[in-house]
């Protein structure tokens, strides 16, 4: 009996050891995340600015089942239902929004305003002015860092709504050469989606005859409004055209507000640097820049007075664009002046004003510093500049 008892004890210990060796820590795994739409919030069929403050959709979702006791964070995802959904595919017709704090952590709900949904829709690459089928999903994250590839991520089932949004992007006009595709033509842009009076831009035009094409508010040229051009006046459906005899650079502006619609299409030979940072010869002290191999990216290496001001001027300059400019420039007609906007490195049209001065770094003590200067006016209403000191 004593031997049997001892054997039993050892057997029990062995079973215990085997049992301990087979125990494993719980492993998190994706086991479900369910999303539903609260029927009490009625989604409108069409959005507009007059109902921006109203509720558009209320999302309700259960706690993400990660296979273990855990607390996830959540994110709203929208996508175009008619385009294949690519998880974690931001930029591929999927828009991801900030990690949201549910209104009720226990019930996990989020109510989105019409203005929010419209903003989200406008960020979709496939956004258009028609009725769209939009999928809402919830993305759950188990982990502390959204950028950590080891996080456990789950997507809920989609909730689909059919809704028509309104565009929030700036309006555009295309200056289209006869026989060319409007979607590929150079464009000018207004200051806001609500503005129709201040289209502007810079472009390189080939020789030929041109008209303005206006797309719908979402940029589609499928059924454009076409404007003929006659001595600065625009006529809807008109047959008149603007003639470019030889290829060159142009500043283009248009105003479609009001009864009389107008435009100004002005040739310029070059951009140049002006101001007392260049030399104290008054307004006409422009030193021309070089466009190089990339149209409308203008460059120059120049000595500037420290602590003084510069801006950029476009004109129909008739002198040499390379080498040493003449001490007294030839007569040149002003086209536009660009100066500093509110953001660093950004330019804006300041023609007719004294604003927009760019201050050359350093103390105004009469000494100079050499700079590489570049201005980029290829994109309408998105003009950039750089001012880079050159070590002597």
C-alpha positions, 0 to 999 in steps of 0.5 A: 500500500505504501508503494502504491501511495508513493506511485500515486503521488508521483503520478499526480506531480507528473500530471501537474507538470504536464498540465502546466507545460500545456497551458498557454497565454490567451491569444487575441484574434479577430472574432467580430465587429458589428455595425448598425444604423439608428433608424431614428436619424433619417438620412437626407437624400441630398445635402446642401449648406442650409441643412449642414447643422442637421444630423445625417446618420447615427452609427451604433456598433458593438464592442469588438470581439478580440477573443480576449478581454480587451478595450479597442479604439474605433475609427469611422471609415467611408468608401464608395460602394461602387469601387472595390473596398481596399482595407487600410487603403487610404488614397484608394477611394477609402477615407479614414477619419480620426479615432473617434470617442464614442458618445457612450463608451458602453453603447458605442454610438456616433452621430455625424452631421450633414456637414461632416458627411459632406466633407468626408464625401468630398475627400473621396477620389471618385466624388461626383455631383450625382447621387452616390452609394456610400459605405460606412464601416467601423475600424477597431484597433487593439493596441496603443499605436495606430501605426504599429503593424502588430496591432489587431485590426478589425472592420465591421460590416458596411452600412450603405446609404444613397446620398448626393453631396455638394462640392466644397472645392474651388471652382475651375475653368479650362482654357481649351485649344480647338480640337483639344480635350477639355479635361487635359487643358490648363486651368484657372481657379477661383478663391472658393467654392462660393466664388465665381468672380476671381478665377486666376492662374498662369499657363503656357499656351501653344499657338491656336484658338481658345475658348473657356470650358466650365465643368460642373461643380465636381470638375466633370467636363462631361457636359461643360458650359462653353464660353466664347471670347471676344475682346475680354468679354465672355459669351455663353455658347459664343463662337468667338475665340482667343487667338495665340499667334505664337506659343508663350506664357500667359496670366489668365483671369476671369469673372463669371459673376454678374450679367457681363462676364469678362476675362483678361488673358495677358502675355508675359515674357518672364517673372523677375525679382523686384524691390529694394532688396534688388537695387534702389531704382524704384518700381522698374528694377526687375531682374528677370528669372529663367524658366529653364526646362520646366514651364512656369518654374522660374529660377535665379541666383542673385545677390540681395541686400540683407534686411530689405524687401522683394516681390515677384513681377511678371511682364512682357520684358524685352531684354535678355533673360540670361546673363547680366541684365541692363542697368536700366531695363527696357520698357515693360508692361506690368502683368502681375505682382506676386507677394508673400501670402500668410503662410511661409513659402506661399505666394499670392497675387498682390497686383495694385497693392503694396502688401506681400513684401518678402524680407531678405534675412539679415540686418539692413547694413548695406551688405549683400547675400547671394540667394537661389530663388525659385517660384512655382506658378504651375498650379492655379492659386497654389503658388510657391517660392523658396529663398535659399542662401548660397555660401560664398 
